[in-house]
Amino acid sequence: MSAKAPTGSVCVVNRRSLLRSAAGLAGALCCHAGLAERSGWAAAQPEKLSAKGERMAYGLVTYMWAADWTLDELLERCAAAEVRGVELRTTHRHGVEPDLSPQQRRLVAQKFAASHVTLVGLGSNERLDHPDPDALRQAVETVKAFVRLSHDVGGTGVKVKPDRFHPNVPQEKTIQQIGQTLNELAEFAEGFGQQIRLEVHGQCAPLPIIRKILDVATHPNVAICWNSNAQDLEGDGLEANFRLVADRLGATCHVRELDRTDYPYAKLIELLVDVDYEGWVMTEATSKLDDPVAALRHQRELFAQLVHQARRRFADK
């Protein structure tokens, strides 16, 4: 799978915003040209930016900043901060869970449709590493329930976890199991227009391990959710680890606060721009919030700055 987001996620939202932006830009340029002509001033040359990365978008994972927000509060605060996409994690106060009735599912879909916020998908907490066959089968059936739910409420995919290795079970056996289970889920989800997103997580987080899983999970509807872990910096470093899995990036990429200094977020954004990523870069932050809207707006602005800087660097190459 390429680094492109599935149809119905990023591109739909950006098409609207691009049309609005294009209209506003055209008006501004006409006004500027008229002033320049009347005054004799020479128009400034537009800044050169690479076309790469222009369709990346910023969003929020409801773990943990929005864990105690109702769905209405979530939509209101995201709209106020101009955050255009969310991934809803299970167990949180918004209550978007597989036990919703058909009527309740329609109401959730209607609320998103009436807002300026895209439901990018659902974050299940299901693990695919269980050595017990019954526990694994239960996890698979739960993920399938989330797939149906995501389809019904207007999402485009479901997140799952690899997650860990177990005593007396060879690592290669667990890797094979996770990969084969992902293939089963991906085939099922494809029928609902949903992507299966493997979060880079837990003891399986080192990217060489994720690459091994992906080599088994060959179904094109399996993608990874980059998770900005400390393990990304191990071995040959961030860029080498990123390149291991860049061909299977899905519609979601998780980050923490972009102004933290324990992870090279500027470099990550540069790598995403380089592969012309079209998905959602979504904050999954744990710090305490005094003003949720201000915090979200600040992170969105930081994201825009980093993308702009990366696109400018690539334009100079």
C-alpha positions in Angstrom: 0.0 0.0 0.0 1.2 3.5 -0.8 1.3 6.4 1.6 -2.0 7.7 0.2 -5.1 8.0 2.4 -8.2 6.0 1.5 -10.9 7.7 -0.5 -13.3 9.5 1.8 -10.8 10.7 4.4 -8.3 13.4 3.7 -9.1 14.2 0.1 -12.8 14.9 0.7 -12.1 17.4 3.4 -9.3 19.1 1.7 -11.1 19.4 -1.6 -13.6 21.7 0.2 -11.0 23.6 2.0 -8.9 23.9 -1.1 -11.8 25.4 -3.1 -12.4 27.9 -0.3 -8.7 28.7 -0.1 -8.4 29.0 -3.9 -11.3 31.5 -4.1 -9.9 33.6 -1.3 -6.4 33.5 -2.8 -7.7 34.5 -6.2 -9.5 37.5 -4.7 -6.4 38.5 -2.7 -4.2 38.3 -5.8 -6.5 40.4 -7.9 -6.7 43.1 -5.2 -2.9 43.0 -4.8 -2.4 43.2 -8.6 -4.6 46.3 -8.8 -2.8 48.1 -6.0 0.5 47.3 -7.6 -0.6 48.6 -11.0 -2.0 51.8 -9.5 1.0 52.5 -7.3 3.8 51.2 -9.6 5.0 48.7 -6.9 6.4 45.5 -8.2 4.4 42.5 -6.9 6.4 40.2 -4.6 7.4 36.8 -6.0 5.3 34.1 -4.4 7.1 31.8 -2.0 8.2 28.5 -3.6 6.8 25.4 -2.0 7.0 21.8 -3.0 3.7 20.2 -4.0 4.6 17.3 -1.7 2.7 17.1 1.6 0.1 19.7 0.6 -2.8 17.2 1.4 -1.7 16.2 4.9 -4.2 17.2 7.5 -4.1 17.6 11.3 -6.4 15.8 13.7 -6.9 14.5 17.2 -7.0 11.1 18.8 -9.4 11.1 21.8 -6.7 9.3 23.9 -6.2 11.1 26.3 -7.0 14.8 25.8 -10.6 14.2 24.9 -11.2 11.0 26.9 -13.8 12.7 29.1 -15.5 14.8 26.5 -18.9 14.1 25.2 -19.3 13.8 21.5 -20.9 17.2 21.3 -18.1 18.7 23.3 -15.6 17.0 21.1 -17.1 18.4 17.9 -17.6 21.9 19.3 -14.0 22.1 20.6 -12.4 20.7 17.5 -14.4 23.1 15.3 -13.4 26.0 17.5 -9.7 25.0 17.2 -10.0 24.3 13.4 -9.1 20.7 14.0 -10.7 18.9 11.1 -10.4 15.2 11.9 -10.7 12.8 14.9 -10.1 9.2 15.7 -12.4 8.0 18.4 -10.8 5.6 20.9 -13.0 3.0 22.6 -14.0 3.2 26.3 -14.1 7.1 26.3 -17.0 9.3 27.2 -18.1 10.0 23.7 -19.6 6.5 23.8 -19.2 5.5 20.2 -19.1 1.7 20.8 -20.3 -1.4 19.0 -23.3 -1.7 21.3 -24.9 1.4 19.7 -28.3 0.7 18.2 -29.0 1.5 14.5 -30.7 4.7 15.5 -27.9 5.8 17.7 -25.4 5.1 14.9 -27.4 7.2 12.5 -27.3 10.1 15.1 -23.5 9.9 15.4 -23.2 10.0 11.6 -25.6 12.9 11.4 -23.7 14.9 14.0 -20.4 14.5 12.1 -22.1 15.3 8.8 -23.4 18.5 10.3 -20.1 19.5 11.7 -16.8 20.6 10.1 -15.0 17.6 11.6 -14.3 14.3 9.8 -14.6 11.0 11.6 -11.3 9.4 10.4 -12.0 6.2 12.2 -12.2 4.2 15.4 -9.5 3.1 17.7 -10.2 -0.4 19.1 -8.0 -1.7 21.9 -7.9 -5.2 20.5 -4.6 -7.2 20.5 -3.8 -9.8 17.9 -1.0 -11.6 19.8 -3.1 -13.8 22.1 -1.5 -17.2 22.4 -4.9 -18.6 23.5 -7.0 -19.3 20.3 -10.3 -18.5 22.1 -9.0 -15.1 23.2 -7.7 -14.4 19.7 -11.0 -15.3 18.1 -12.8 -13.0 20.5 -10.5 -10.2 19.6 -11.1 -10.8 15.9 -14.9 -10.8 16.3 -14.7 -7.5 18.4 -12.6 -5.9 15.6 -15.2 -6.9 13.1 -17.9 -5.3 15.3 -15.8 -2.1 15.2 -15.5 -2.3 11.4 -19.3 -2.5 11.1 -19.6 0.4 13.6 -17.1 2.6 11.7 -18.9 1.9 8.5 -22.3 2.9 10.0 -21.1 6.1 11.7 -19.0 7.4 8.7 -15.5 6.4 9.5 -12.9 4.9 7.1 -10.9 2.5 9.3 -10.2 0.7 12.6 -7.0 0.6 14.6 -5.7 -2.6 16.1 -2.6 -3.5 18.1 0.1 -6.2 17.5 1.0 -6.1 20.7 3.5 -8.3 22.7 5.4 -11.5 22.8 4.7 -14.4 25.2 6.8 -16.8 27.3 7.4 -20.2 25.6 6.0 -18.8 22.3 8.6 -18.2 19.5 8.6 -14.6 18.3 8.3 -15.8 14.7 5.1 -17.7 15.5 3.5 -14.6 17.1 4.6 -12.5 14.1 3.0 -15.1 11.7 -0.2 -15.1 13.8 -0.5 -11.3 13.8 0.1 -11.1 10.1 -2.3 -13.8 9.1 -5.0 -12.4 11.4 -4.5 -8.9 9.8 -5.1 -10.5 6.4 -8.4 -12.0 7.6 -9.5 -8.7 9.1 -8.5 -6.7 6.0 -10.5 -8.9 3.7 -13.5 -8.5 6.0 -13.1 -4.8 6.3 -12.7 -4.3 2.6 -16.3 -5.2 2.1 -17.3 -2.3 4.4 -14.9 0.2 2.8 -12.8 0.2 6.0 -9.0 0.1 6.4 -7.3 -2.0 9.0 -4.7 0.1 10.7 -2.0 -1.6 12.7 -0.7 0.7 15.4 3.1 0.5 16.0 2.8 -0.5 19.6 4.1 -2.4 22.6 6.8 -5.0 22.4 6.2 -5.2 18.7 7.0 -1.4 18.3 10.5 -1.7 16.8 10.1 -1.1 13.1 12.0 -4.2 12.0 9.4 -6.3 13.8 6.6 -4.3 12.2 8.2 -4.9 8.8 8.2 -8.6 9.5 4.5 -8.5 10.3 3.8 -6.6 7.2 5.7 -9.1 5.1 3.1 -11.7 6.3 0.1 -9.3 6.2 0.2 -8.8 2.4 -3.4 -7.8 2.0 -3.4 -4.3 0.5 -6.1 -3.2 3.0 -3.6 -3.6 5.9 -1.8 -0.4 6.7 0.2 0.9 9.7 -0.5 3.7 12.1 2.8 5.4 12.8 2.9 6.0 16.6 6.0 8.2 17.3 7.6 5.8 19.7 11.1 6.0 21.3 11.9 2.7 19.4 11.7 4.7 16.1 15.1 6.2 17.0 16.8 2.9 17.7 19.2 1.0 15.4 20.0 3.1 12.3 17.7 5.9 13.4 14.4 7.5 12.5 14.9 7.9 8.8 16.1 4.3 8.2 13.2 2.9 10.4 10.7 5.1 8.6 11.8 3.9 5.2 11.3 0.3 6.3 7.5 0.8 6.5 6.8 3.9 4.4 5.2 1.9 1.7 2.5 0.7 4.1 1.5 4.0 5.8 -2.2 4.3 6.3 -4.6 7.2 6.8 -3.5 7.9 10.4 -0.2 8.9 12.0 -0.1 9.5 15.8 2.1 12.1 17.4 2.5 13.6 20.9 2.7 17.3 21.5 4.8 18.7 18.6 6.8 21.0 20.8 8.2 18.2 22.9 12.0 17.8 22.7 12.2 14.0 23.2 11.3 13.2 19.6 12.4 14.8 16.3 9.0 15.8 15.0 10.4 18.3 12.5 12.3 15.4 10.9 9.2 13.1 11.0 7.1 15.8 9.2 9.9 16.2 6.6 9.9 12.4 6.0 6.1 12.5 5.6 6.3 15.3 3.2 9.0 13.5 1.2 6.7 10.5 0.6 3.8 12.9 -0.2 1.8 11.5 2.7 -1.9 12.3 2.3 -3.2 11.1 5.6 -4.0 12.6 9.0 -1.3 13.5 11.6 -3.2 13.2 14.8 -2.3 14.3 18.3 -2.4 11.6 21.0 -1.3 13.7 24.0 -1.4 13.1 27.7 -0.5 16.4 29.3 -3.1 18.2 31.4 -5.2 20.9 29.7 -6.2 24.2 31.2 -7.7 25.5 27.9 -8.5 22.6 25.5 -9.3 24.8 22.5 -6.1 26.9 22.9 -4.0 23.8 23.3 -5.5 22.2 20.1 -5.1 25.4 18.2 -1.5 25.7 19.2 -0.7 22.1 18.1 -2.5 22.6 14.8 -0.4 25.8 14.2 2.8 24.0 15.1 1.9 21.2 12.6 1.2 23.8 9.9 4.5 25.5 10.5 6.4 22.2 10.3 4.7 21.2 7.1 5.4 24.6 5.6 9.1 24.4 6.5 9.4 21.0 5.1 7.7 21.9 1.8 9.9 24.9 1.5 13.0 22.8 1.9 11.9 20.4 -0.7 11.1 23.2 -3.1 14.8 24.3 -2.9 16.1 20.9 -3.8 
